[in-house]
Amino acid sequence: MVTQYQPMKSLSRSAKVFVSGHRGMVGSAMVRLLEQKGFNHIITRSHQELDLTRQDRVEDFFAKERPDFVFVAAGRVGGIIANRNSPTEFLYDNLMIASNVIHTAANSNVEKLLFLGSSCIFPKFAEQPIKESSILSGSLEPTNEGYAIAKITGIKLAEYYNRQYGKRFISAMPPNLYGMGDNFHLENSHVIPGLMRRLHDAKIANQPVFTAWGTGAPLREFMLVDDLADGCFFLLENYEGAEFINVGSGEEVSIKSLVHLLADVVGYSGKIEFDSSKPDGTPRKLMDSTKIHSLGWKHKTSLKEGLRSTYQWYLKTQSLGSDRISPRV
């Protein structure tokens, strides 16, 4: 049986690390971190170069490259509308990616693998804060059920390889993320990039009133994507457990406070109103990150600091005419 908590020697900077999904927000953050730490054998492939849904191509890739460590962040991603309209593609693509990469990594004697999950794996009405043990304890949110089932399968496959064969395969569960590489499309973005862009547009247009959906009362947890990459790297060096582990900030903010904070960061000085006729969504969504905090890791970036750096990145990206839309990374 693999010991759950077993600090290991620092990863060799000459190790070959395969980061799947390197063009996505999380994958690109992991590549940045590895580069900063001096790793000189980072392996990446775009979807056009390597279709991870094809088992034969994945096997050929592993046979040729022989990576020592694997970080699985690739997948078909999208917002509520995309998940609701294309559940087949979200289930199939993500299921095949997880199965092919994890299975082939096991057969290729990869030293260690980290599979990235999603907070949508938890039941819709999970007890707050959400503990790792909440998985499979209730019904999923119907709008992203396909994506969640694929992620749960990947988590369980990594867990079974760990328990049954002693493979050093682990899984990490992130909270709501934001940062460089995010999607700022007006229709397909998540909370922070969507609000940030709308507030920016309102500032440019000298709009006197900005209206946000809902009452502003719901509580949410957000973390800068670079902090997630740091947490995942920490787990690669320090965690051996078969059970997946939450990697969150442990902090929450109301949507109302978030909107006002974003307005300050963006420089919008108009009046802010909330349309209570619009839905609020889940009242609270906070992950319990006690487990990783007890191991000695905590996030480094305050919400305001992270929002400022993200807005600066958005301004640079906007000048290039990009919304950063990537349905498959």
C-alpha positions as CSV (number, residue, x, y, z in Angstrom):
1,M,0.0,0.0,0.0
2,V,1.3,3.4,-0.9
3,T,1.9,5.7,2.0
4,Q,-0.5,8.6,1.9
5,Y,1.8,11.4,3.0
6,Q,5.4,10.8,2.1
7,P,7.5,13.9,1.3
8,M,9.9,13.1,-1.5
9,K,13.0,14.6,-2.8
10,S,12.5,17.7,-5.1
11,L,11.7,16.8,-8.6
12,S,14.8,16.7,-10.8
13,R,15.0,19.7,-13.1
14,S,16.2,17.4,-15.8
15,A,13.0,15.2,-15.6
16,K,10.8,15.0,-18.6
17,V,7.4,16.5,-17.7
18,F,4.4,16.1,-20.0
19,V,1.8,18.9,-19.5
20,S,-1.3,18.1,-21.5
21,G,-3.6,21.0,-22.2
22,H,-0.7,23.5,-22.2
23,R,-2.7,26.0,-24.2
24,G,-5.5,26.2,-21.6
25,M,-5.5,28.4,-18.5
26,V,-4.3,25.7,-16.0
27,G,-1.9,24.0,-18.4
28,S,-0.2,27.2,-19.4
29,A,0.1,28.2,-15.7
30,M,1.8,24.9,-15.0
31,V,4.2,25.4,-17.9
32,R,5.0,28.9,-16.6
33,L,5.8,27.5,-13.1
34,L,8.0,24.7,-14.4
35,E,9.9,27.1,-16.5
36,Q,10.4,29.5,-13.5
37,K,11.7,26.5,-11.5
38,G,14.3,25.6,-14.1
39,F,12.8,22.5,-15.8
40,N,14.3,22.1,-19.2
41,H,12.5,19.1,-20.6
42,I,8.8,20.2,-20.6
43,I,6.8,18.3,-23.2
44,T,3.7,19.8,-24.8
45,R,1.4,19.0,-27.7
46,S,-1.5,20.8,-29.1
47,H,-4.7,19.0,-30.0
48,Q,-3.8,19.3,-33.7
49,E,-0.4,17.6,-32.9
50,L,-1.8,14.9,-30.6
51,D,-5.4,13.8,-30.4
52,L,-5.6,12.5,-26.8
53,T,-9.0,10.8,-27.6
54,R,-7.2,8.4,-29.8
55,Q,-5.6,5.6,-27.8
56,D,-3.2,4.5,-30.6
57,R,-1.8,8.0,-30.9
58,V,-1.4,8.4,-27.1
59,E,0.5,5.1,-27.0
60,D,2.8,6.1,-29.8
61,F,3.5,9.4,-28.1
62,F,4.4,7.9,-24.7
63,A,6.5,5.2,-26.4
64,K,8.5,8.0,-28.2
65,E,8.7,10.7,-25.5
66,R,8.9,8.5,-22.3
67,P,7.9,11.2,-19.9
68,D,8.8,10.9,-16.2
69,F,5.9,13.0,-14.9
70,V,2.5,13.7,-16.3
71,F,0.2,16.6,-15.6
72,V,-3.3,16.0,-17.0
73,A,-5.1,19.3,-17.7
74,A,-6.3,18.7,-21.2
75,G,-10.0,18.4,-22.0
76,R,-13.1,19.8,-23.6
77,V,-14.2,22.8,-21.6
78,G,-17.0,25.3,-21.7
79,G,-19.7,27.2,-19.9
80,I,-23.2,26.2,-18.9
81,I,-24.7,26.7,-22.4
82,A,-22.0,24.6,-24.1
83,N,-22.3,21.8,-21.5
84,R,-26.1,21.8,-21.7
85,N,-26.1,21.7,-25.5
86,S,-23.3,19.2,-26.1
87,P,-23.3,16.7,-23.2
88,T,-22.3,13.8,-25.5
89,E,-19.1,15.5,-26.7
90,F,-18.2,16.7,-23.1
91,L,-18.6,13.2,-21.8
92,Y,-16.9,11.3,-24.6
93,D,-14.0,13.6,-25.2
94,N,-13.1,14.0,-21.5
95,L,-13.7,10.3,-20.8
96,M,-11.4,9.2,-23.6
97,I,-8.7,11.7,-22.7
98,A,-8.6,10.7,-19.0
99,S,-8.8,6.9,-19.8
100,N,-6.1,7.0,-22.6
101,V,-3.6,9.2,-20.7
102,I,-3.9,7.5,-17.3
103,H,-3.9,4.0,-18.7
104,T,-1.0,4.5,-21.0
105,A,1.0,6.3,-18.3
106,A,0.5,3.3,-16.1
107,N,1.7,1.0,-18.9
108,S,4.7,3.3,-19.6
109,N,6.1,3.3,-16.1
110,V,5.6,7.0,-15.6
111,E,7.1,7.9,-12.3
112,K,4.1,10.1,-11.1
113,L,0.9,11.5,-12.6
114,L,-1.4,14.2,-11.4
115,F,-5.0,14.3,-12.8
116,L,-6.8,17.6,-12.6
117,G,-10.5,17.4,-11.6
118,S,-13.2,20.0,-11.3
119,S,-15.4,21.1,-8.5
120,C,-18.5,20.1,-10.6
121,I,-17.8,16.5,-9.6
122,F,-19.4,17.3,-6.3
123,P,-23.2,16.8,-5.7
124,K,-25.3,19.8,-6.5
125,F,-26.4,20.1,-2.8
126,A,-23.2,19.0,-1.1
127,E,-22.7,20.1,2.5
128,Q,-20.6,23.2,2.8
129,P,-17.6,23.5,2.9
130,I,-17.3,20.6,0.5
131,K,-15.1,17.8,1.8
132,E,-13.4,15.3,-0.5
133,S,-15.6,12.6,1.0
134,S,-18.7,14.3,-0.6
135,I,-18.0,12.7,-4.0
136,L,-20.7,10.4,-5.2
137,S,-22.9,11.2,-2.2
138,G,-25.7,12.8,-4.2
139,S,-27.0,13.9,-7.6
140,L,-24.9,16.1,-9.9
141,E,-25.8,19.5,-11.4
142,P,-27.7,18.4,-14.5
143,T,-26.3,21.1,-16.8
144,N,-22.7,19.8,-16.6
145,E,-23.4,16.1,-15.7
146,G,-21.5,14.7,-18.7
147,Y,-18.4,16.6,-18.0
148,A,-18.6,15.7,-14.3
149,I,-19.0,12.0,-15.0
150,A,-15.9,12.0,-17.2
151,K,-13.9,13.8,-14.5
152,I,-15.1,11.4,-11.8
153,T,-14.1,8.5,-14.0
154,G,-10.6,9.9,-14.4
155,I,-10.3,10.5,-10.6
156,K,-11.4,6.9,-9.9
157,L,-9.1,5.4,-12.5
158,A,-6.1,7.2,-11.0
159,E,-7.2,6.1,-7.5
160,Y,-7.6,2.5,-8.6
161,Y,-4.1,2.4,-10.2
162,N,-2.7,3.8,-7.0
163,R,-4.5,1.3,-4.7
164,Q,-4.3,-1.8,-6.9
165,Y,-0.9,-1.4,-8.6
166,G,0.9,1.0,-6.3
167,K,1.2,3.6,-9.1
168,R,2.0,7.1,-7.8
169,F,-1.1,8.6,-9.5
170,I,-2.9,11.4,-7.7
171,S,-5.8,13.8,-8.4
172,A,-6.3,17.5,-7.4
173,M,-9.6,19.3,-7.2
174,P,-9.5,23.1,-7.9
175,P,-12.1,25.7,-6.9
176,N,-13.3,28.5,-9.3
177,L,-10.2,29.7,-11.1
178,Y,-9.3,33.0,-12.8
179,G,-6.1,34.5,-14.2
180,M,-4.0,34.6,-17.3
181,G,-5.4,32.5,-20.1
182,D,-9.0,32.9,-19.0
183,N,-11.9,33.3,-21.4
184,F,-13.5,36.8,-21.5
185,H,-16.2,36.1,-24.1
186,L,-19.4,37.9,-23.1
187,E,-21.6,34.8,-23.5
188,N,-19.3,31.9,-22.6
189,S,-17.1,33.2,-19.8
190,H,-17.3,32.4,-16.1
191,V,-18.0,34.9,-13.2
192,I,-14.8,36.9,-12.9
193,P,-13.8,37.3,-16.5
194,G,-17.4,38.0,-17.5
195,L,-17.9,40.7,-14.9
196,M,-14.4,42.1,-15.5
197,R,-15.1,42.6,-19.2
198,R,-18.5,44.0,-18.7
199,L,-17.2,46.5,-16.2
200,H,-14.3,47.4,-18.5
201,D,-16.8,48.0,-21.4
202,A,-19.0,50.1,-19.1
203,K,-16.0,52.3,-18.1
204,I,-15.0,52.8,-21.8
205,A,-18.6,53.7,-22.7
206,N,-19.0,56.0,-19.7
207,Q,-22.0,54.0,-18.7
208,P,-23.6,55.7,-15.6
209,V,-25.1,52.5,-14.1
210,F,-23.8,48.9,-14.1
211,T,-26.3,46.2,-13.4
212,A,-25.2,42.8,-12.1
213,W,-27.5,39.7,-12.0
214,G,-29.1,38.5,-8.8
215,T,-29.0,39.9,-5.3
216,G,-25.2,39.7,-4.9
217,A,-25.7,37.5,-1.7
218,P,-24.2,34.2,-2.9
219,L,-20.8,33.3,-1.6
220,R,-18.0,31.9,-3.9
221,E,-14.4,30.8,-3.6
222,F,-11.9,32.0,-6.2
223,M,-8.2,31.3,-6.6
224,L,-5.6,32.6,-9.1
225,V,-4.7,29.9,-11.5
226,D,-1.0,30.3,-10.8
227,D,-1.7,29.5,-7.2
228,L,-3.3,26.3,-8.3
229,A,-0.2,25.4,-10.4
230,D,1.9,26.0,-7.3
231,G,-0.4,23.7,-5.2
232,C,-0.3,21.0,-7.8
233,F,3.5,21.1,-7.9
234,F,3.5,20.9,-4.1
235,L,1.4,17.7,-4.4
236,L,3.7,16.2,-7.0
237,E,6.5,16.5,-4.4
238,N,4.7,15.8,-1.2
239,Y,1.5,13.8,-1.7
240,E,1.1,10.1,-2.4
241,G,-2.5,9.4,-1.4
242,A,-4.9,7.5,-3.6
243,E,-7.7,9.8,-2.6
244,F,-8.0,13.1,-4.5
245,I,-7.3,16.3,-2.6
246,N,-8.9,19.7,-2.7
247,V,-6.6,22.6,-3.7
248,G,-8.4,25.7,-2.7
249,S,-7.9,29.0,-1.0
250,G,-10.4,28.3,1.8
251,E,-11.7,31.8,1.5
252,E,-15.0,33.1,0.1
253,V,-16.4,36.4,-1.0
254,S,-20.0,37.5,-1.8
255,I,-20.8,38.3,-5.4
256,K,-21.7,41.8,-4.3
257,S,-18.3,42.4,-2.7
258,L,-16.7,40.8,-5.8
259,V,-18.4,43.2,-8.2
260,H,-17.4,46.2,-6.1
261,L,-13.8,44.9,-5.9
262,L,-13.7,44.4,-9.6
263,A,-15.1,47.9,-10.3
264,D,-12.2,49.3,-8.2
265,V,-9.6,47.2,-10.1
266,V,-11.1,48.2,-13.5
267,G,-11.6,51.8,-12.6
268,Y,-15.3,51.9,-13.1
269,S,-16.8,54.8,-11.0
270,G,-20.5,54.5,-12.0
271,K,-23.4,53.3,-9.8
272,I,-23.7,49.6,-9.3
273,E,-27.1,47.9,-9.0
274,F,-28.2,44.4,-8.6
275,D,-31.2,42.9,-10.5
276,S,-32.9,40.6,-7.9
277,S,-35.3,39.4,-10.6
278,K,-32.4,37.4,-12.1
279,P,-31.3,34.0,-10.5
280,D,-28.7,33.9,-7.8
281,G,-27.6,30.3,-8.4
282,T,-26.2,28.2,-5.5
283,P,-26.2,30.2,-2.3
284,R,-22.7,29.0,-1.3
285,K,-19.8,27.0,-2.9
286,L,-16.7,26.6,-0.9
287,M,-14.3,23.6,-0.9
288,D,-12.8,22.3,2.3
289,S,-9.0,22.5,1.8
290,T,-8.1,21.5,5.3
291,K,-6.2,18.4,4.0
292,I,-3.7,20.2,1.8
293,H,-3.4,23.1,4.3
294,S,-2.4,20.5,7.0
295,L,0.4,19.3,4.7
296,G,1.9,22.8,4.7
297,W,0.6,24.4,1.5
298,K,-1.5,27.6,1.2
299,H,-2.3,29.9,-1.7
300,K,-0.1,33.0,-2.0
301,T,-2.1,35.6,-3.9
302,S,-4.8,37.8,-2.4
303,L,-8.0,38.2,-4.4
304,K,-7.4,41.9,-5.1
305,E,-3.8,41.3,-6.2
306,G,-4.9,38.4,-8.5
307,L,-7.6,40.5,-10.0
308,R,-5.2,43.3,-10.7
309,S,-2.7,41.1,-12.5
310,T,-5.6,39.4,-14.5
311,Y,-6.9,42.8,-15.6
312,Q,-3.5,43.9,-16.8
313,W,-3.3,40.6,-18.8
314,Y,-6.8,41.2,-20.2
315,L,-5.8,44.7,-21.4
316,K,-2.8,43.3,-23.2
317,T,-4.9,40.5,-24.7
318,Q,-7.6,42.9,-25.8
319,S,-5.1,45.0,-27.7
320,L,-4.4,41.9,-29.7
321,G,-8.1,41.4,-30.5
322,S,-8.5,38.1,-28.7
323,D,-11.3,36.8,-26.4
324,R,-9.3,33.7,-25.6
325,I,-12.0,31.2,-26.6
326,S,-10.7,27.6,-26.6
327,P,-13.3,24.8,-26.5
328,R,-10.7,22.1,-26.5
329,V,-7.3,22.5,-24.9
